[in-house]
Amino acid sequence: MSLRLVFCAPGFKAEPWVRDLAAHFPDATIDVWSADGPSTPADYAIVWSPPDAFYASQPTLKAAFNVGAGVDGLLRSKALPTALPIVRVEDAGMAPLMAEYVVQAVVRHTRGLDTSEADMRARKWRTNRSGDRSDYPVGVLGAGALGSVVARALVAQRFTVSVWSRSPKRIEGARGYAGAAALDDFLAATRVLVNLLPLTPDTEDLLDRATLSKLIAPAYVVNVARGRHLVDADLLALIAEGHVAGATLDVFREEPLPATHPFWDEPRITLTPHCSAVTQRTETVAQIAGKIARLQRGEEISGVVDRVRGY
């Protein structure tokens, strides 16, 4: 029997994904799942936030491959079979994009370019003298496939960089902090906070008043992970109080961000529409295809999600 794959990723255009998968598996049967049509049981699924009905129609799956780095959307589904292995994307071309985004956000703030942009719009000619790199120690929350690349990119820009992770990680040129007991020390050494943590029950709402108040003032926040990491009202209050100078936010609790959300009215917050590191289809398909081939040969693969940890 030939290999059977099924693609179910609402919001993604299916045809290019099917075409690229077929290039790797020319003899495979590749279906696009639809709630309105018949569903043939497959061996492997390529998914992004599939509806609950998808799992009931696919009882023979050996693994599901997520087409993005974050798997919180998958793990929240109560229909997800408890024994089904979930495999996350490991970089697949997203890390350089994320590093570019974060570096520009940090440099834009530390060079005072955000202030200059506001001045130019107001037709004010004023020189904004930025401080030294050493005045802006950067802390990166998360040292996974994306966080580690971002940290190295910031080191290359001569920032003082700290990295916090659940378990010890070594990144050349950056100071490492690990575990809950070290979080306060990490925050106390950070003025520009970059969040790249996976969303888990332990990290949801982590960026609240208590956490952000421990940063060196005036602090700056860059959130490129998940909107549910951040307590929106707490960030706005700390900006109003002056403890936080501003923020660059690419992710939100509700997307698209509602037109009535107060973030739109805060000029010290820069907003982007969840575009910091979009999935790179060619690289992602190649990674998924390689892992499926290894599984078919009975070999182990990396990127299998630990459901207890949440990533």
C-alpha positions in Angstrom: 0.0 0.0 0.0 1.4 3.4 -0.9 2.0 6.2 1.6 -1.0 8.3 2.4 -0.7 11.9 3.5 -3.4 14.4 4.5 -3.1 18.2 4.6 -5.4 20.2 6.9 -4.3 23.8 7.6 -7.2 26.3 7.5 -5.8 29.7 6.4 -3.1 28.1 4.2 -3.5 27.7 0.4 -3.3 23.9 0.0 -2.2 23.6 -3.6 1.4 24.7 -3.2 1.9 22.5 -0.2 0.4 19.5 -2.0 2.6 20.2 -5.0 5.8 20.4 -2.9 4.9 17.3 -0.9 4.3 15.4 -4.1 7.8 16.3 -5.3 9.2 14.5 -2.3 6.8 11.6 -2.4 5.7 11.1 -6.1 4.1 7.7 -5.3 2.1 8.9 -2.3 -1.6 9.7 -2.2 -2.0 13.2 -0.8 -5.4 14.5 0.2 -6.7 17.9 1.3 -9.0 17.4 4.2 -12.5 19.0 4.1 -15.3 18.8 6.5 -17.7 18.7 3.6 -16.2 15.8 1.7 -15.1 12.1 2.3 -12.0 11.6 4.2 -9.6 8.7 3.5 -7.6 7.6 6.6 -3.9 8.7 6.2 -0.6 7.6 7.6 0.7 11.2 8.4 -1.0 14.6 8.7 0.4 18.0 7.9 -1.6 20.4 9.9 -2.2 23.9 11.4 -5.0 24.3 13.9 -7.2 21.6 12.4 -10.8 21.4 13.6 -11.8 18.8 16.1 -13.7 16.8 13.5 -10.4 16.2 11.6 -9.0 13.8 14.2 -12.2 11.7 14.3 -11.9 11.2 10.6 -8.2 10.1 10.8 -8.0 7.1 13.1 -4.9 5.6 11.5 -2.4 8.5 11.8 1.1 7.7 12.9 2.1 11.3 13.5 0.9 14.9 12.8 3.4 17.5 11.6 2.7 21.1 12.6 3.6 23.6 9.8 4.5 26.3 12.3 6.9 26.6 15.3 4.2 27.0 17.9 2.1 24.0 18.9 -0.1 25.5 21.5 -3.1 25.6 19.1 -2.8 21.9 18.6 -2.4 21.0 22.2 -5.4 23.0 23.3 -7.7 20.7 21.2 -9.6 18.3 23.4 -10.1 16.1 20.3 -6.3 15.5 19.9 -5.7 11.8 20.4 -3.5 11.3 23.5 -1.1 8.9 21.9 -0.7 10.7 18.6 2.9 12.0 18.2 3.0 15.8 17.3 6.1 17.0 15.5 7.0 20.7 15.4 9.0 22.6 12.8 12.6 23.2 13.8 13.6 26.6 12.3 12.9 25.6 8.6 14.0 29.1 7.4 12.2 31.1 10.0 15.1 31.8 12.3 16.9 34.3 10.0 13.6 36.2 9.5 13.0 36.3 13.2 16.5 37.5 13.9 16.1 40.3 11.3 12.8 41.4 12.9 14.1 41.4 16.4 17.4 43.2 15.6 15.6 45.9 13.8 13.1 46.4 16.6 15.8 46.6 19.2 18.1 48.9 17.1 15.1 51.1 16.2 14.5 51.7 19.9 18.0 51.9 21.1 19.1 54.3 18.4 16.0 56.5 19.1 14.7 56.0 15.6 11.2 55.5 16.9 11.3 58.9 18.5 12.8 60.4 15.3 9.9 58.9 13.2 7.4 60.6 15.5 9.2 63.9 15.3 9.3 63.7 11.5 5.6 63.1 11.3 5.1 66.2 13.6 7.5 68.2 11.4 10.0 68.6 14.2 13.7 68.7 13.5 15.3 67.3 16.6 18.5 65.3 17.1 17.8 62.3 19.3 21.1 61.1 20.7 21.0 57.4 21.5 23.1 55.9 24.3 25.8 53.3 24.1 25.0 49.7 23.4 26.0 49.0 27.0 23.1 51.1 28.2 20.6 48.7 26.7 21.3 45.1 28.0 19.0 42.8 26.1 17.4 39.7 27.6 16.0 36.9 25.4 13.3 34.7 27.0 13.6 31.3 25.3 16.7 29.6 23.8 15.1 27.2 21.3 15.6 27.0 17.5 14.5 30.7 17.1 15.6 32.2 20.4 19.2 30.9 20.1 19.6 32.4 16.6 18.1 35.7 17.8 20.5 35.8 20.8 23.5 35.2 18.5 22.3 37.9 16.1 22.1 40.4 19.0 25.5 39.4 20.2 26.9 40.1 16.7 25.4 43.6 17.0 27.5 44.1 20.1 24.7 44.2 22.6 25.1 42.8 26.1 22.8 39.8 25.9 21.3 37.5 28.5 19.3 34.4 27.7 16.8 32.7 30.0 15.6 29.1 29.4 13.9 26.4 31.3 17.1 24.2 31.2 20.7 25.4 30.9 21.7 26.5 27.3 25.1 27.8 26.2 25.2 30.6 23.6 28.6 32.0 22.9 28.8 35.7 23.9 25.6 35.6 26.0 25.0 35.1 29.7 22.8 32.2 30.5 20.1 31.9 33.2 18.1 28.7 33.7 15.1 27.7 35.7 12.4 29.5 37.7 14.9 30.4 40.5 17.0 32.4 38.1 14.2 34.4 36.4 14.3 37.4 38.7 18.1 37.8 38.3 17.6 37.6 34.5 15.0 40.3 34.6 17.0 42.5 36.9 19.9 42.4 34.3 17.6 43.3 31.4 16.4 46.6 29.9 15.2 45.4 26.5 13.1 42.2 26.9 12.6 39.9 23.9 10.0 37.1 24.3 10.5 33.9 22.3 9.0 31.4 24.7 6.6 28.6 23.7 3.1 29.2 25.1 2.4 26.7 27.9 0.3 26.8 31.1 3.5 27.9 32.9 4.3 30.8 30.5 0.8 32.1 29.8 0.4 35.7 31.3 4.1 35.6 32.3 4.6 39.2 31.0 2.5 40.8 33.6 3.1 43.8 36.0 5.1 41.7 38.4 7.5 40.5 35.8 7.8 43.7 33.7 8.3 45.8 36.8 11.6 43.9 37.5 13.2 45.1 34.3 15.6 48.0 34.3 13.7 51.2 33.7 12.8 52.6 31.3 12.4 49.2 29.8 11.4 48.1 26.3 9.4 45.0 25.3 9.5 43.0 22.1 6.9 40.2 21.9 7.2 37.8 18.9 6.0 34.6 20.6 2.3 34.5 21.5 -0.1 37.2 22.5 -1.3 35.3 25.5 2.1 35.6 27.1 1.4 39.3 27.7 -1.1 40.9 30.0 -2.2 43.8 27.8 -3.5 46.1 30.5 -0.4 45.7 32.6 1.9 46.7 29.7 -0.3 49.8 29.0 -0.2 50.8 32.7 3.6 50.5 33.0 4.0 52.6 29.8 1.7 55.3 31.2 3.7 55.2 34.5 7.1 55.5 32.6 8.6 52.2 33.8 8.3 50.8 30.3 9.3 53.2 27.4 7.4 51.3 24.8 7.0 48.0 22.9 7.1 46.3 19.6 4.3 43.7 19.4 3.9 41.2 16.6 1.4 38.8 18.3 -1.8 39.4 20.1 -4.5 37.6 22.2 -7.0 38.1 19.4 -5.8 38.3 15.7 -6.5 40.4 13.8 -6.2 42.9 16.6 -9.6 44.5 17.1 -10.0 48.1 15.9 -11.2 49.0 19.4 -8.1 47.7 21.2 -6.2 50.4 23.2 -2.9 49.3 21.7 -3.9 51.2 18.5 -4.0 54.5 20.5 -0.7 54.1 22.2 2.0 55.8 20.0 4.8 54.2 22.0 3.7 50.7 20.9 4.7 49.6 17.4 2.3 47.0 16.0 2.9 44.5 13.2 0.4 41.8 11.9 2.1 38.5 13.1 4.7 38.7 10.3 8.0 38.5 12.2 8.8 35.0 10.9 6.2 33.4 8.6 6.4 29.8 7.7 8.8 29.1 4.8 6.9 26.5 2.8 9.8 25.0 0.8 12.1 24.5 3.8 9.2 23.3 6.0 8.1 20.7 3.5 11.7 19.5 3.0 12.0 19.1 6.8 8.7 17.3 7.2 9.5 15.0 4.2 12.8 14.1 5.7 11.3 13.1 9.0 8.5 11.1 7.4 11.1 9.2 5.4 13.1 8.4 8.5 9.9 7.3 10.4 9.1 5.0 7.4 12.6 3.4 7.8 12.0 2.9 11.6 14.4 5.7 12.6 14.0 8.2 15.4 13.3 11.9 14.6 13.8 15.2 16.4 11.1 17.8 17.1 8.6 15.4 18.7 6.6 17.5 21.2 6.7 16.7 24.9 3.1 17.3 25.9 4.0 17.8 29.5 6.3 20.6 28.7 4.1 21.9 26.0 6.8 22.1 23.2 
